[in-house]
Amino acid sequence: MFEDKRPRRKRNLLIIGLILLLVVSAGVWVLASSSDNDNPVQNQSVEDALAEVEAEQITNDIREVSSSETQEFKDLGMEADIPFGWEISEPDTGEVWVTSPEFDVMTTSGEEKAGYFRVALREGVQSQDKNYFGRGFVSVPSQKLTYSDPANSQTPETYLSIFGLDTTDNFGYFFVNGNFNLDIGESLGADFGQGGGAYIISGGYSSPDLTDTMATYPVPLNYFNQTNAFKQAQSIIESLKIF
């Protein structure tokens, strides 16, 4: 006898339809989830974004800055433009230290030292300075430096010399040595400034652990003038007004 199979065929078609509906629904959900992941909702506020930027740490140099503030040093008869973030201290009467934010200084030994760049301003030579003048030998010929806005009584140009400590293959400190230039290997000598009247205008990579005015870490010659710290220190010297 012939059996009518149409009801069974309808059931099969219904099941297949449900399966297809489930497959399509699952596909739509997967696509929607992927779209959400690719375009997450941005809820971060401007304040949070700025806080993240401020929290970033540059360990081997300081940040570039374009702003500065003029500071007057009455006891020295000087003023200078101090870059944002640098600090001023007076370790002794008539002496000013201007120090950069701290960073890791690469020394000639290959060791990194936690420190800063220090610019020292003082009238007169002290006994402790003899050690550094005596150990300093010019490693880069003196460079003529032009003050950006000198006082009326100030010489508009000076010489900036780069000294290595004990040898000429490193940078120990820079020193403003007035109207005479020096060649590689020359020294100011341990007795420099002993007759009085000399200004100490120097700078180098140092740290709070180095308490003498001119105490610094020797650093490689291919490193010393590449940092933002050195460039900003030089800008301080260029901005000096000496009355």
C-alpha positions as CSV (number, residue, x, y, z in Angstrom):
1,M,0.0,0.0,0.0
2,F,1.2,3.5,-0.8
3,E,2.2,5.5,2.3
4,D,1.7,9.3,2.4
5,K,5.1,10.8,3.5
6,R,4.2,14.5,3.3
7,P,3.8,15.1,7.1
8,R,7.2,13.7,7.7
9,R,8.7,15.9,5.0
10,K,7.2,19.0,6.6
11,R,8.7,18.1,10.0
12,N,12.1,17.6,8.3
13,L,11.9,21.0,6.6
14,L,10.9,22.6,9.9
15,I,14.0,21.1,11.7
16,I,16.3,22.2,8.9
17,G,14.8,25.7,9.1
18,L,15.4,25.9,12.8
19,I,19.0,24.8,12.4
20,L,19.6,27.4,9.7
21,L,18.1,30.1,11.9
22,L,20.4,29.1,14.8
23,V,23.5,29.1,12.5
24,V,22.6,32.6,11.1
25,S,21.9,34.0,14.6
26,A,25.2,32.7,15.9
27,G,27.0,34.3,12.9
28,V,25.4,37.6,13.5
29,W,26.4,37.5,17.2
30,V,30.0,36.7,16.3
31,L,30.2,39.6,13.9
32,A,28.7,42.0,16.4
33,S,31.2,40.9,19.1
34,S,34.1,41.3,16.7
35,S,32.9,44.8,15.8
36,D,32.7,45.8,19.4
37,N,36.2,44.6,20.1
38,D,37.6,46.4,17.1
39,N,35.9,49.7,18.2
40,P,35.9,49.8,22.0
41,V,34.0,52.5,23.7
42,Q,36.3,55.4,24.6
43,N,35.5,56.5,28.1
44,Q,38.9,58.0,29.0
45,S,38.7,61.6,30.0
46,V,41.2,64.3,28.9
47,E,42.4,64.5,32.5
48,D,43.1,60.8,32.6
49,A,45.0,61.0,29.3
50,L,47.2,63.8,30.5
51,A,47.9,61.9,33.7
52,E,49.1,59.0,31.7
53,V,51.5,61.2,29.7
54,E,52.8,62.8,32.9
55,A,53.3,59.3,34.4
56,E,55.6,58.2,31.5
57,Q,59.2,58.1,32.7
58,I,62.2,59.0,30.5
59,T,65.0,57.3,32.3
60,N,68.1,58.2,30.3
61,D,67.5,61.9,29.7
62,I,65.2,64.7,30.5
63,R,62.3,66.0,28.4
64,E,62.6,68.7,25.9
65,V,61.1,71.9,27.1
66,S,60.4,75.2,25.4
67,S,59.4,77.4,28.4
68,S,61.7,79.0,31.0
69,E,61.6,81.6,33.8
70,T,64.0,84.4,34.4
71,Q,65.6,84.2,37.9
72,E,67.7,86.9,39.5
73,F,70.7,85.9,41.7
74,K,71.3,89.2,43.6
75,D,74.3,88.0,45.6
76,L,76.1,87.1,42.4
77,G,74.9,90.1,40.3
78,M,73.5,87.7,37.7
79,E,70.3,86.5,36.2
80,A,69.5,83.6,33.9
81,D,66.6,81.9,32.1
82,I,65.9,78.6,33.9
83,P,64.2,75.9,31.9
84,F,60.9,74.4,33.3
85,G,61.6,71.6,35.7
86,W,65.1,72.7,36.8
87,E,65.6,73.4,40.5
88,I,67.6,76.2,42.2
89,S,69.5,75.8,45.4
90,E,72.1,77.7,47.4
91,P,74.6,75.3,49.0
92,D,76.6,78.2,50.3
93,T,76.4,82.0,50.5
94,G,77.2,83.5,47.2
95,E,76.8,80.2,45.4
96,V,73.9,78.9,43.2
97,W,73.3,75.4,41.8
98,V,70.8,74.9,39.0
99,T,70.0,71.2,38.6
100,S,68.0,69.4,36.0
101,P,65.4,66.7,36.8
102,E,67.0,63.4,37.7
103,F,67.8,60.8,35.1
104,D,70.2,57.9,34.6
105,V,73.7,59.2,33.5
106,M,75.9,57.0,31.3
107,T,79.4,57.1,32.6
108,T,82.7,56.2,30.9
109,S,82.8,52.9,32.8
110,G,79.5,51.9,31.2
111,E,77.7,52.1,34.5
112,E,74.6,54.2,34.8
113,K,74.4,56.5,37.7
114,A,71.2,58.1,39.0
115,G,71.9,61.8,38.8
116,Y,71.3,65.1,37.1
117,F,73.1,67.9,35.2
118,R,74.3,70.6,37.5
119,V,75.2,74.2,36.6
120,A,77.2,75.9,39.3
121,L,77.5,79.7,39.6
122,R,79.9,81.3,42.2
123,E,82.1,84.3,42.7
124,G,85.6,83.3,43.8
125,V,87.6,80.1,43.9
126,Q,87.6,77.7,46.9
127,S,90.3,75.3,48.0
128,Q,88.3,72.3,46.9
129,D,88.3,73.6,43.3
130,K,92.0,73.1,42.9
131,N,91.5,69.3,42.6
132,Y,89.2,69.7,39.6
133,F,91.2,72.5,37.9
134,G,94.3,70.4,38.3
135,R,92.7,67.2,36.9
136,G,90.9,69.0,34.0
137,F,92.4,68.7,30.5
138,V,90.7,70.2,27.5
139,S,89.1,67.4,25.4
140,V,87.3,69.6,22.9
141,P,88.8,73.0,21.7
142,S,87.2,76.0,23.3
143,Q,84.0,77.2,21.6
144,K,83.0,80.8,21.3
145,L,79.7,81.4,23.1
146,T,77.5,84.4,22.4
147,Y,75.2,85.6,25.2
148,S,71.6,86.0,24.1
149,D,70.9,89.3,25.9
150,P,73.9,90.5,27.7
151,A,73.9,93.4,30.2
152,N,75.3,96.7,29.0
153,S,78.5,96.2,30.9
154,Q,78.9,92.6,29.9
155,T,81.2,91.3,27.2
156,P,78.8,89.9,24.6
157,E,81.0,86.8,23.9
158,T,83.0,84.4,25.9
159,Y,84.7,81.0,25.6
160,L,83.2,77.7,26.8
161,S,85.8,74.9,27.3
162,I,85.1,71.2,27.6
163,F,87.4,69.4,30.1
164,G,88.0,65.7,30.7
165,L,88.9,64.5,34.1
166,D,92.5,63.2,34.2
167,T,92.5,62.5,30.4
168,T,91.2,64.1,27.3
169,D,89.0,61.1,26.2
170,N,85.9,62.0,28.4
171,F,83.7,64.9,29.4
172,G,84.1,65.9,33.0
173,Y,82.8,69.5,33.1
174,F,82.4,72.6,31.0
175,F,83.8,75.9,32.2
176,V,83.3,79.5,31.0
177,N,86.9,80.8,30.8
178,G,86.4,84.3,29.7
179,N,88.3,85.8,26.7
180,F,90.9,83.2,26.1
181,N,90.6,79.8,24.3
182,L,92.3,76.6,25.0
183,D,93.4,73.7,22.8
184,I,93.1,69.9,23.4
185,G,95.3,68.8,26.2
186,E,95.7,72.2,27.9
187,S,94.7,72.8,31.5
188,L,93.7,75.8,33.6
189,G,96.0,74.4,36.3
190,A,95.4,73.8,40.0
191,D,96.2,77.4,40.9
192,F,93.6,78.9,38.6
193,G,91.8,81.9,40.2
194,Q,93.8,81.9,43.4
195,G,94.5,85.6,42.9
196,G,90.8,86.4,43.4
197,G,88.2,87.9,41.1
198,A,87.3,84.8,39.2
199,Y,83.8,83.5,38.6
200,I,83.0,79.8,38.7
201,I,80.5,79.2,35.8
202,S,80.7,75.4,35.3
203,G,78.5,72.4,34.6
204,G,78.6,68.7,34.4
205,Y,76.8,65.4,35.0
206,S,76.6,65.0,38.8
207,S,74.4,63.8,41.6
208,P,73.4,64.8,45.2
209,D,76.1,62.3,46.4
210,L,78.8,64.5,44.8
211,T,78.9,67.5,47.2
212,D,81.9,69.5,45.8
213,T,80.8,72.3,43.5
214,M,82.7,70.9,40.5
215,A,82.4,67.2,41.3
216,T,81.0,65.3,38.3
217,Y,80.8,61.9,36.7
218,P,83.1,61.5,33.6
219,V,81.0,60.6,30.6
220,P,81.8,59.6,27.0
221,L,82.6,62.3,24.5
222,N,80.1,60.9,22.0
223,Y,77.4,61.2,24.7
224,F,77.9,64.4,26.6
225,N,76.4,67.0,24.2
226,Q,73.6,64.8,22.8
227,T,71.3,65.0,25.8
228,N,68.5,67.4,26.4
229,A,70.1,68.0,29.8
230,F,73.3,69.3,28.3
231,K,71.5,71.4,25.7
232,Q,69.3,73.1,28.3
233,A,72.3,73.7,30.5
234,Q,74.1,75.4,27.7
235,S,71.0,77.6,27.1
236,I,71.2,78.7,30.8
237,I,74.8,79.8,30.2
238,E,73.8,81.6,27.0
239,S,71.0,83.5,28.8
240,L,73.3,84.8,31.6
241,K,73.3,88.4,32.4
242,I,76.2,89.5,34.5
243,F,75.8,93.1,35.9
